[in-house]
Amino acid sequence: MIYPDEIRPTLLLVDDEPTNLHVLRHILQQDYRLIYARDGEKALHLCQQEQPNLILMDVMMPGMSGYEVCRQLKRHPATANIPVIFITAMTDTRDEAEGFQAGAVDYMTKPVSPAIVRARVRTHLSLVKMDELIQTRLEIIQRLSRAAEYKDNETGLHVIRMSHYAHVLAKAIGYSPSAAENLMHAAPMHDVGKIGIPDAILQKPGKLDGAEWEIMRTHTTIGAEIIGEHSSPLLKTAHTVALYHHEKWNGTGYPHGLKAENIPMEARIIAIADVFDALTSVRPYKPAWPLDKTLALLNSESGQHFDPELVKAFTQELPAILNIKDRWAEPEPYRICQAT
């Protein structure tokens, strides 16, 4: 892989033997910016100062071993995510296992093969780029969700609570940990389409008339258009929940009047999480509902607004739900202000 000079990844090479550093320099210098250390202390200093993209490090060095350097790197947030590859003459499987336990991502033995070194470096740099891309997508989603909050009467804590409710419910019905986390991160985008709703409608203190309500309903399609269609699982889920979270089990919802299992499961989960939090929270137009009244409504709407199996699962997970509600409760001044 050829990089322009100004964006070449930086590799830190750590070895107390100059000959070994020379071998690695010869293999890698064409494609990467290289910096060097001949002991553990110097390696730790360069990591803090230079923030290399990847480290190739010997194990047996005077003073601090490569294992200890790796452990120290993993203990500090600023360096914990820098991948470490050990290159060593130690070939015992127990040595290799200790390297991975210390936090390394790979382990190569000397003498090294130039082709293998280049391939392993490319692979681990690609994984770093993928992690960065995922994190960037997540941050964009969070920023867009925050922008929607400025247009609405809801707070960021509402988004946090309902996202965690969705996470609990998804796990309860059998989602894998990664799929449930994906839904939790996508959930804040459910109302992003409100960015496109006029303030006069969105912040109207009284009941909306028929024409205003028709405009309000378009926030689902606006949100889906803002997010767009993507292959990324995170953005695909965000698109789904934005478009379908107001569909109802009995087919009377919007924008498409989908019914029962034709409604995507992610949207059915968000519907319950969103309504539960809206009912149990103070809004400018209402006080917070007590828990028993809220649960009574969920049960009365089971098979009407909500998927009956999800209502049952949500009720069974109530201790976890209430823990989330308490953990991210609105500050007292906000509750008083909103209630008056």
Summary of the structure (lengths in Angstrom):
residues: 340
radius of gyration: 26.5
end to end distance: 62.5
largest distance: 79.8
contacts: 1048
relative contact order: 0.08
helix: 61%
strand: 8%
